[in-house]
Amino acid sequence: MLHLALLCLAHAQADIMPPIGGTLDASSCVIGAGYSWCEASQSCIRPWVTPCADHYADCADCLARQKRGENIACPSHCDKPGGIVAPLRPVDPPPPLGLPRVPRGCSTWFDGCNTCQVVRGADFACTEMMCFTLSEPYCQTYEAGALAVGEVCYRFCEDGSQPPIFATGSCAAGAHCVGGALASFDTCGEHAMRCAAGH
Protein backbone atom coordinates (compact mmCIF):
# COMPACT_ATOMS: atom_id res chain seq x y z
CA MET A 1 0.00 0.00 0.00
CA LEU A 2 2.86 2.36 0.87
CA HIS A 3 4.41 1.74 -2.54
CA LEU A 4 1.17 2.68 -4.27
CA ALA A 5 0.94 5.92 -2.27
CA LEU A 6 4.55 6.84 -3.11
CA LEU A 7 3.97 6.07 -6.79
CA CYS A 8 0.88 8.32 -6.84
CA LEU A 9 2.79 11.11 -5.06
CA ALA A 10 5.71 10.90 -7.53
CA HIS A 11 3.31 10.97 -10.48
CA ALA A 12 1.52 14.02 -9.05
CA GLN A 13 4.86 15.83 -8.52
CA ALA A 14 5.89 15.09 -12.14
CA ASP A 15 2.68 16.74 -13.35
CA ILE A 16 3.41 20.03 -11.55
CA MET A 17 7.19 20.32 -12.21
CA PRO A 18 8.03 22.49 -15.25
CA PRO A 19 10.28 20.89 -17.87
CA ILE A 20 13.99 21.65 -17.46
CA GLY A 21 14.93 24.60 -19.65
CA GLY A 22 11.35 25.83 -19.97
CA THR A 23 8.25 24.94 -21.95
CA LEU A 24 8.76 23.68 -25.50
CA ASP A 25 6.42 24.33 -28.40
CA ALA A 26 5.45 21.73 -31.04
CA SER A 27 8.80 22.29 -32.83
CA SER A 28 10.85 21.87 -29.60
CA CYS A 29 11.65 25.60 -29.37
CA VAL A 30 12.09 26.97 -25.82
CA ILE A 31 9.15 29.38 -25.53
CA GLY A 32 10.24 30.95 -22.23
CA ALA A 33 13.57 31.97 -23.78
CA GLY A 34 11.76 33.70 -26.66
CA TYR A 35 12.38 31.08 -29.34
CA SER A 36 9.87 30.28 -32.07
CA TRP A 37 10.00 28.12 -35.19
CA CYS A 38 11.17 29.67 -38.47
CA GLU A 39 9.96 27.52 -41.35
CA ALA A 40 12.31 29.24 -43.85
CA SER A 41 15.48 28.35 -41.91
CA GLN A 42 14.06 25.18 -40.34
CA SER A 43 15.31 26.29 -36.92
CA CYS A 44 14.30 27.82 -33.61
CA ILE A 45 15.07 31.54 -33.56
CA ARG A 46 14.43 34.66 -31.52
CA PRO A 47 12.56 36.74 -34.12
CA TRP A 48 13.91 40.06 -32.84
CA VAL A 49 17.52 38.76 -33.16
CA THR A 50 17.55 36.46 -36.19
CA PRO A 51 15.81 37.38 -39.45
CA CYS A 52 13.23 34.85 -40.64
CA ALA A 53 11.84 35.07 -44.18
CA ASP A 54 8.49 33.82 -42.81
CA HIS A 55 7.96 37.29 -41.28
CA TYR A 56 8.41 39.54 -44.36
CA ALA A 57 8.25 39.56 -48.17
CA ASP A 58 11.38 41.65 -48.86
CA CYS A 59 13.58 44.35 -47.27
CA ALA A 60 11.01 47.11 -47.80
CA ASP A 61 8.28 45.01 -46.13
CA CYS A 62 10.57 44.04 -43.21
CA LEU A 63 11.68 47.63 -42.56
CA ALA A 64 8.06 48.86 -42.81
CA ARG A 65 6.98 46.25 -40.23
CA GLN A 66 9.76 47.40 -37.89
CA LYS A 67 8.69 51.02 -38.35
CA ARG A 68 5.14 50.06 -37.35
CA GLY A 69 6.53 48.61 -34.10
CA GLU A 70 6.78 44.91 -34.97
CA ASN A 71 9.76 43.46 -33.09
CA ILE A 72 11.41 41.46 -35.89
CA ALA A 73 14.97 41.38 -37.21
CA CYS A 74 15.63 42.26 -40.83
CA PRO A 75 18.58 40.89 -42.82
CA SER A 76 21.68 43.08 -42.41
CA HIS A 77 21.72 43.95 -46.13
CA CYS A 78 18.33 45.68 -45.71
CA ASP A 79 20.05 48.52 -43.83
CA LYS A 80 22.59 49.14 -46.59
CA PRO A 81 21.82 51.49 -49.47
CA GLY A 82 22.03 49.61 -52.74
CA GLY A 83 21.06 46.19 -51.43
CA ILE A 84 23.24 43.19 -50.62
CA VAL A 85 26.76 43.87 -49.40
CA ALA A 86 29.25 41.06 -48.85
CA PRO A 87 29.97 40.35 -45.17
CA LEU A 88 33.30 41.59 -43.77
CA ARG A 89 34.15 38.21 -42.29
CA PRO A 90 33.02 34.62 -42.90
CA VAL A 91 29.57 33.77 -41.59
CA ASP A 92 29.56 31.33 -38.68
CA PRO A 93 27.86 27.98 -39.36
CA PRO A 94 24.26 27.74 -38.10
CA PRO A 95 23.81 26.36 -34.58
CA PRO A 96 22.00 23.09 -33.89
CA LEU A 97 18.19 23.40 -33.77
CA GLY A 98 16.97 25.48 -30.86
CA LEU A 99 20.41 26.72 -29.77
CA PRO A 100 21.80 30.25 -30.14
CA ARG A 101 24.93 30.79 -32.21
CA VAL A 102 28.30 30.89 -30.39
CA PRO A 103 30.20 33.88 -31.82
CA ARG A 104 33.50 33.39 -33.65
CA GLY A 105 36.45 33.58 -31.24
CA CYS A 106 34.39 32.84 -28.12
CA SER A 107 36.24 30.60 -25.65
CA THR A 108 33.74 30.59 -22.73
CA TRP A 109 30.01 30.64 -23.53
CA PHE A 110 27.09 31.13 -21.13
CA ASP A 111 24.11 29.36 -22.74
CA GLY A 112 21.51 31.00 -20.50
CA CYS A 113 21.91 28.40 -17.77
CA ASN A 114 25.34 26.75 -17.91
CA THR A 115 28.90 27.89 -18.59
CA CYS A 116 30.59 26.05 -21.45
CA GLN A 117 34.16 25.80 -22.71
CA VAL A 118 34.19 26.24 -26.49
CA VAL A 119 36.47 24.39 -28.90
CA ARG A 120 36.38 25.17 -32.64
CA GLY A 121 33.12 27.09 -32.29
CA ALA A 122 31.13 24.35 -30.52
CA ASP A 123 30.31 23.62 -26.88
CA PHE A 124 32.92 21.25 -25.51
CA ALA A 125 32.29 20.91 -21.80
CA CYS A 126 29.44 22.57 -19.91
CA THR A 127 28.39 22.74 -16.30
CA GLU A 128 25.20 20.78 -15.77
CA MET A 129 23.06 23.01 -13.59
CA MET A 130 19.30 22.51 -13.50
CA CYS A 131 17.63 25.76 -14.55
CA PHE A 132 13.98 26.71 -14.21
CA THR A 133 14.45 30.01 -16.01
CA LEU A 134 16.89 30.85 -18.81
CA SER A 135 18.90 34.07 -19.07
CA GLU A 136 20.14 35.76 -22.24
CA PRO A 137 23.05 33.67 -23.67
CA TYR A 138 26.35 35.48 -24.27
CA CYS A 139 30.09 34.96 -24.73
CA GLN A 140 31.90 35.38 -21.40
CA THR A 141 35.47 35.36 -22.75
CA TYR A 142 37.03 35.64 -26.19
CA GLU A 143 40.32 34.31 -27.55
CA ALA A 144 43.09 36.91 -27.88
CA GLY A 145 42.88 38.62 -31.29
CA ALA A 146 39.38 37.29 -32.00
CA LEU A 147 37.65 40.68 -32.37
CA ALA A 148 38.01 42.83 -35.49
CA VAL A 149 38.33 46.64 -35.47
CA GLY A 150 34.88 48.12 -34.78
CA GLU A 151 33.54 45.14 -32.82
CA VAL A 152 32.30 45.61 -29.24
CA CYS A 153 34.97 44.56 -26.72
CA TYR A 154 33.34 45.77 -23.49
CA ARG A 155 29.69 46.33 -22.63
CA PHE A 156 27.85 46.42 -19.35
CA CYS A 157 24.21 47.48 -19.11
CA GLU A 158 23.07 48.25 -15.58
CA ASP A 159 19.47 47.47 -16.55
CA GLY A 160 20.39 44.11 -18.14
CA SER A 161 18.96 45.17 -21.52
CA GLN A 162 21.91 43.66 -23.42
CA PRO A 163 24.20 40.76 -22.48
CA PRO A 164 27.57 41.83 -21.05
CA ILE A 165 30.79 41.57 -23.05
CA PHE A 166 34.13 41.47 -21.21
CA ALA A 167 36.72 41.10 -23.99
CA THR A 168 39.07 44.05 -23.50
CA GLY A 169 42.14 41.90 -24.29
CA SER A 170 40.63 40.24 -27.36
CA CYS A 171 41.06 42.90 -30.06
CA ALA A 172 43.04 41.98 -33.18
CA ALA A 173 46.79 42.73 -33.30
CA GLY A 174 47.47 46.48 -33.27
CA ALA A 175 43.98 47.32 -31.97
CA HIS A 176 42.88 48.26 -28.46
CA CYS A 177 39.56 48.38 -26.64
CA VAL A 178 38.51 52.04 -26.36
CA GLY A 179 35.39 53.84 -25.25
CA GLY A 180 33.65 57.10 -25.93
CA ALA A 181 34.35 60.37 -24.17
CA LEU A 182 31.48 59.84 -21.71
CA ALA A 183 32.74 58.56 -18.36
CA SER A 184 30.09 56.16 -17.08
CA PHE A 185 29.75 52.82 -15.33
CA ASP A 186 26.97 51.94 -17.79
CA THR A 187 28.53 51.15 -21.18
CA CYS A 188 25.35 50.09 -22.90
CA GLY A 189 24.29 50.57 -26.54
CA GLU A 190 26.21 53.35 -28.28
CA HIS A 191 28.42 53.79 -25.17
CA ALA A 192 29.89 50.29 -25.51
CA MET A 193 33.65 50.13 -25.96
CA ARG A 194 34.96 48.94 -29.35
CA CYS A 195 38.20 47.69 -30.84
CA ALA A 196 40.06 50.55 -32.54
CA ALA A 197 43.34 50.48 -34.46
CA GLY A 198 46.34 52.63 -33.59
CA HIS A 199 45.50 53.58 -30.01
C-alpha positions in Angstrom: 0.0 0.0 0.0 2.9 2.4 0.9 4.4 1.7 -2.5 1.2 2.7 -4.3 0.9 5.9 -2.3 4.6 6.8 -3.1 4.0 6.1 -6.8 0.9 8.3 -6.8 2.8 11.1 -5.1 5.7 10.9 -7.5 3.3 11.0 -10.5 1.5 14.0 -9.0 4.9 15.8 -8.5 5.9 15.1 -12.1 2.7 16.7 -13.3 3.4 20.0 -11.6 7.2 20.3 -12.2 8.0 22.5 -15.2 10.3 20.9 -17.9 14.0 21.6 -17.5 14.9 24.6 -19.7 11.4 25.8 -20.0 8.2 24.9 -21.9 8.8 23.7 -25.5 6.4 24.3 -28.4 5.4 21.7 -31.0 8.8 22.3 -32.8 10.9 21.9 -29.6 11.6 25.6 -29.4 12.1 27.0 -25.8 9.2 29.4 -25.5 10.2 30.9 -22.2 13.6 32.0 -23.8 11.8 33.7 -26.7 12.4 31.1 -29.3 9.9 30.3 -32.1 10.0 28.1 -35.2 11.2 29.7 -38.5 10.0 27.5 -41.4 12.3 29.2 -43.8 15.5 28.4 -41.9 14.1 25.2 -40.3 15.3 26.3 -36.9 14.3 27.8 -33.6 15.1 31.5 -33.6 14.4 34.7 -31.5 12.6 36.7 -34.1 13.9 40.1 -32.8 17.5 38.8 -33.2 17.6 36.5 -36.2 15.8 37.4 -39.5 13.2 34.8 -40.6 11.8 35.1 -44.2 8.5 33.8 -42.8 8.0 37.3 -41.3 8.4 39.5 -44.4 8.2 39.6 -48.2 11.4 41.7 -48.9 13.6 44.4 -47.3 11.0 47.1 -47.8 8.3 45.0 -46.1 10.6 44.0 -43.2 11.7 47.6 -42.6 8.1 48.9 -42.8 7.0 46.3 -40.2 9.8 47.4 -37.9 8.7 51.0 -38.4 5.1 50.1 -37.3 6.5 48.6 -34.1 6.8 44.9 -35.0 9.8 43.5 -33.1 11.4 41.5 -35.9 15.0 41.4 -37.2 15.6 42.3 -40.8 18.6 40.9 -42.8 21.7 43.1 -42.4 21.7 43.9 -46.1 18.3 45.7 -45.7 20.0 48.5 -43.8 22.6 49.1 -46.6 21.8 51.5 -49.5 22.0 49.6 -52.7 21.1 46.2 -51.4 23.2 43.2 -50.6 26.8 43.9 -49.4 29.3 41.1 -48.8 30.0 40.4 -45.2 33.3 41.6 -43.8 34.1 38.2 -42.3 33.0 34.6 -42.9 29.6 33.8 -41.6 29.6 31.3 -38.7 27.9 28.0 -39.4 24.3 27.7 -38.1 23.8 26.4 -34.6 22.0 23.1 -33.9 18.2 23.4 -33.8 17.0 25.5 -30.9 20.4 26.7 -29.8 21.8 30.2 -30.1 24.9 30.8 -32.2 28.3 30.9 -30.4 30.2 33.9 -31.8 33.5 33.4 -33.7 36.4 33.6 -31.2 34.4 32.8 -28.1 36.2 30.6 -25.6 33.7 30.6 -22.7 30.0 30.6 -23.5 27.1 31.1 -21.1 24.1 29.4 -22.7 21.5 31.0 -20.5 21.9 28.4 -17.8 25.3 26.7 -17.9 28.9 27.9 -18.6 30.6 26.0 -21.5 34.2 25.8 -22.7 34.2 26.2 -26.5 36.5 24.4 -28.9 36.4 25.2 -32.6 33.1 27.1 -32.3 31.1 24.4 -30.5 30.3 23.6 -26.9 32.9 21.2 -25.5 32.3 20.9 -21.8 29.4 22.6 -19.9 28.4 22.7 -16.3 25.2 20.8 -15.8 23.1 23.0 -13.6 19.3 22.5 -13.5 17.6 25.8 -14.5 14.0 26.7 -14.2 14.5 30.0 -16.0 16.9 30.9 -18.8 18.9 34.1 -19.1 20.1 35.8 -22.2 23.0 33.7 -23.7 26.4 35.5 -24.3 30.1 35.0 -24.7 31.9 35.4 -21.4 35.5 35.4 -22.8 37.0 35.6 -26.2 40.3 34.3 -27.6 43.1 36.9 -27.9 42.9 38.6 -31.3 39.4 37.3 -32.0 37.6 40.7 -32.4 38.0 42.8 -35.5 38.3 46.6 -35.5 34.9 48.1 -34.8 33.5 45.1 -32.8 32.3 45.6 -29.2 35.0 44.6 -26.7 33.3 45.8 -23.5 29.7 46.3 -22.6 27.8 46.4 -19.3 24.2 47.5 -19.1 23.1 48.2 -15.6 19.5 47.5 -16.5 20.4 44.1 -18.1 19.0 45.2 -21.5 21.9 43.7 -23.4 24.2 40.8 -22.5 27.6 41.8 -21.0 30.8 41.6 -23.1 34.1 41.5 -21.2 36.7 41.1 -24.0 39.1 44.0 -23.5 42.1 41.9 -24.3 40.6 40.2 -27.4 41.1 42.9 -30.1 43.0 42.0 -33.2 46.8 42.7 -33.3 47.5 46.5 -33.3 44.0 47.3 -32.0 42.9 48.3 -28.5 39.6 48.4 -26.6 38.5 52.0 -26.4 35.4 53.8 -25.2 33.6 57.1 -25.9 34.4 60.4 -24.2 31.5 59.8 -21.7 32.7 58.6 -18.4 30.1 56.2 -17.1 29.7 52.8 -15.3 27.0 51.9 -17.8 28.5 51.2 -21.2 25.4 50.1 -22.9 24.3 50.6 -26.5 26.2 53.4 -28.3 28.4 53.8 -25.2 29.9 50.3 -25.5 33.7 50.1 -26.0 35.0 48.9 -29.3 38.2 47.7 -30.8 40.1 50.6 -32.5 43.3 50.5 -34.5 46.3 52.6 -33.6 45.5 53.6 -30.0 
